[in-house]
Amino acid sequence: MELVDLSVPFLRSRRNAKWQRFGSDVIPAWVAEMDFAIAPPIAEALARIEREQDFGYPSYAATVTALAKVFSLRMKERFDWDADAERVQFVSDLVQASFASVMAFADPGDNILLQTPAYPPFRDAILKTGRRLTPHSLRDDGQRFVFDVEALAAAIDSQTRVMIFCHPHNPTGRVYDRAELEAIAQVAIRNDLVVVSDEIHADLVYPGRQHIPLAKISPEIAARTVTITSATKSFNMPGLRCGLMHFGSRALQDRFEARIPPLLLGHPGINGFEATSAAWTQCQPWLDRLMAHLTANRDHLVSTVRSEFPGARIYAPEATFLSWIDFSALKLPGTPFQFFLEKARVGLSAGDTFDVASREFGRLNFATSRAILDEILGRMIEAVRAR
Ligand SMILES: Cc1ncc(COP(=O)(O)O)c(C=O)c1O
């Protein structure tokens, strides 16, 4: 795994959005993908497809059944969660899964809860389908962002149908603990909500924290939870388009299918299926090495931000390779996104795309080599000093 010697010209020659979005002198640290090479077993799975010219229609019934079993075994092994292979629907990506869930479980005009700040496409899934967004702010308790269950309960009314729940949370990097999950589950059950639990970052949890799938909390919450996940984030292959929805009960899946015919969702391609299978069965050693590298990068980033940007606020993320930084104390001209793009030639994610109240925040992706991370930080430090 090329964790150390990444070459900027090589990365820039990729056609991906990460490296193409900004000017050729900008180092990108925005979209949630990593700069690293994929794990060798995934590369081998893709090479086999090419070698054998296996580009026809996949044998869907067999492929879907086999990969659903792999998913279920992986969830048991990683999180001691009994996910049912029969309750799996494959999709191309999780944005599709969140749109489909919103359309299945709420009518136009219904209210949908979303913790803010939020991954921007969740807002689109609500607003672009004519549903109404009920924002529920995470609370900064001075140590981290916490889930305010009382505020959640207060935000619910008779038109609230669904909660989109992101766990671990992007952009704050929170990993909710059992007590928080139990409280959330109780509110959802009491108010007859369907919960769409996006757990795409579940593999990227740092030492000292543990991911507990929401559907594992109790059979009652499982019965109303759609867990959406994929291997694409943690194994760095979002371009391969393979994700899944897991329904915690047959009744929930029936309700979904009554509104969204599964064939409308299409199927992932053979590359996505095969790569996901390789990731979940053969790539844990690669993931362990990745997490060691990300842990060191995270710690380095947090200490550098604290020492070099006095007043900026950063909590070490408990999961994800994303950091959520409050630059308000620096009184930068413009937003941090604009300032660092123009003056440092670093492309962060803009805070206000996650929440209008977060315009003084920037999200920084640190899934790169230490040398590139230091280049990013060095440019930002220079820009702040020169301001
Ligand atoms: C929480 C969350 N969900 C979903 C996605 C996107 O997933 P996909 O590429 O499968 O749509 C991301 C990507 O950053 C994410 O952070």
Ligand as a Chemical Component Dictionary entry (heavy atoms), coordinates in Angstrom:
data_LIG
# 
_chem_comp.id                   LIG 
_chem_comp.type                 NON-POLYMER 
_chem_comp.pdbx_formal_charge   0 
_chem_comp.three_letter_code    LIG 
# 
loop_
_chem_comp_atom.comp_id 
_chem_comp_atom.atom_id 
_chem_comp_atom.alt_atom_id 
_chem_comp_atom.type_symbol 
_chem_comp_atom.charge 
_chem_comp_atom.model_Cartn_x 
_chem_comp_atom.model_Cartn_y 
_chem_comp_atom.model_Cartn_z 
_chem_comp_atom.pdbx_ordinal 
LIG C1 C1 C 0 -21.771 9.419  5.236  1  
LIG C2 C2 C 0 -21.596 9.180  3.781  2  
LIG N1 N1 N 0 -22.535 8.503  3.111  3  
LIG C3 C3 C 0 -22.410 8.258  1.796  4  
LIG C4 C4 C 0 -21.318 8.704  1.098  5  
LIG C5 C5 C 0 -21.222 8.460  -0.373 6  
LIG O1 O1 O 0 -21.370 7.155  -0.642 7  
LIG P1 P1 P 0 -21.595 6.688  -2.153 8  
LIG O2 O2 O 0 -20.384 7.031  -2.912 9  
LIG O3 O3 O 0 -21.822 5.233  -2.010 10 
LIG O4 O4 O 0 -22.817 7.427  -2.619 11 
LIG C6 C6 C 0 -20.321 9.398  1.755  12 
LIG C7 C7 C 0 -19.166 9.899  0.996  13 
LIG O5 O5 O 0 -18.450 10.744 1.422  14 
LIG C8 C8 C 0 -20.465 9.638  3.127  15 
LIG O6 O6 O 0 -19.530 10.309 3.816  16 
# 
loop_
_chem_comp_bond.comp_id 
_chem_comp_bond.atom_id_1 
_chem_comp_bond.atom_id_2 
_chem_comp_bond.value_order 
_chem_comp_bond.pdbx_ordinal 
LIG C1 C2 SING 1  
LIG C2 N1 SING 2  
LIG C2 C8 DOUB 3  
LIG N1 C3 DOUB 4  
LIG C3 C4 SING 5  
LIG C4 C5 SING 6  
LIG C4 C6 DOUB 7  
LIG C5 O1 SING 8  
LIG O1 P1 SING 9  
LIG P1 O2 DOUB 10 
LIG P1 O3 SING 11 
LIG P1 O4 SING 12 
LIG C6 C7 SING 13 
LIG C6 C8 SING 14 
LIG C7 O5 DOUB 15 
LIG C8 O6 SING 16 
# 
